[in-house]
Amino acid sequence: MKVATVICSIILFVSTGFLPGSDQADVQLTCFKAHKATNTCHFNFTIDGARYRYVDIGCKFSKKQDEVLKKAKEGTLALAKDWKIDCGAKKE
């Protein structure tokens, strides 16, 4: 009896950690800046309130910002902690 209870509780505990959508992060592309002198593009992301950046050397994704956002949501983009380039205040 005790073994069955322990096994059921372990299965319940493990299965709740693998529910779809339980670990979805809120990923937002906050800002994009291009530096023509160095041929680099800086993408600033906010993921669950934390700041991350991606520096695109050669600006391959400058016109494909939706693709960069998709890769960041999938977790296949190498993001660095904190922003290197500040977005500044948005003008309304």
C-alpha positions in Angstrom: 0.0 0.0 0.0 2.7 2.4 0.9 4.7 1.6 -2.2 1.7 2.3 -4.4 1.1 5.6 -2.7 4.7 6.7 -3.1 4.8 5.7 -6.8 1.6 7.6 -7.5 2.8 10.7 -5.7 6.1 10.5 -7.7 4.3 10.1 -11.0 2.0 13.0 -10.1 5.0 15.2 -9.1 7.0 14.4 -12.3 4.0 14.8 -14.6 3.1 18.2 -13.4 6.5 19.5 -14.3 6.1 18.5 -17.9 2.8 20.1 -18.8 2.8 22.0 -22.1 3.0 25.8 -21.7 4.0 25.6 -18.0 7.3 27.3 -18.7 6.4 29.8 -21.4 8.5 33.0 -21.0 7.2 36.5 -21.9 9.7 37.5 -24.6 9.6 41.1 -26.0 11.8 42.8 -28.5 12.4 46.1 -26.7 14.7 48.0 -29.0 16.8 47.6 -32.1 19.8 49.8 -33.0 22.2 49.6 -36.0 25.7 50.8 -35.9 26.9 51.4 -39.5 30.5 52.2 -38.5 31.1 48.8 -36.9 28.4 46.9 -39.1 26.7 45.6 -36.0 23.0 45.5 -35.0 22.0 45.4 -31.3 18.7 43.8 -30.3 17.5 44.4 -26.7 15.1 41.9 -25.3 13.0 41.8 -22.1 12.3 38.3 -20.9 10.1 38.0 -17.8 11.4 41.4 -16.7 15.1 40.6 -17.2 17.2 42.4 -19.8 19.0 40.5 -22.5 20.8 41.5 -25.7 21.8 40.0 -29.0 24.5 41.5 -31.1 24.2 40.6 -34.8 27.6 41.1 -36.5 27.0 41.9 -40.2 23.4 42.9 -39.5 22.0 39.7 -41.2 18.7 40.1 -39.2 18.2 43.8 -39.5 15.2 43.4 -41.8 14.1 40.2 -40.2 13.3 41.3 -36.7 10.3 38.9 -36.4 12.7 36.0 -37.1 15.0 37.1 -34.3 12.1 37.4 -31.9 10.9 33.9 -33.0 14.4 32.4 -32.3 14.6 34.2 -28.9 11.2 32.6 -27.9 12.4 29.2 -29.1 15.6 29.6 -27.1 17.9 29.0 -30.1 19.4 32.5 -30.0 22.6 33.2 -27.9 21.5 36.0 -25.6 23.8 37.9 -23.3 22.8 39.3 -19.9 22.0 43.1 -19.7 21.8 45.7 -22.4 25.0 47.1 -23.9 23.2 49.8 -25.9 20.5 51.7 -24.0 17.2 52.3 -25.9 16.6 55.7 -24.4 13.2 57.2 -23.8 10.6 56.4 -26.5 9.1 59.5 -28.2 5.4 59.7 -28.4 
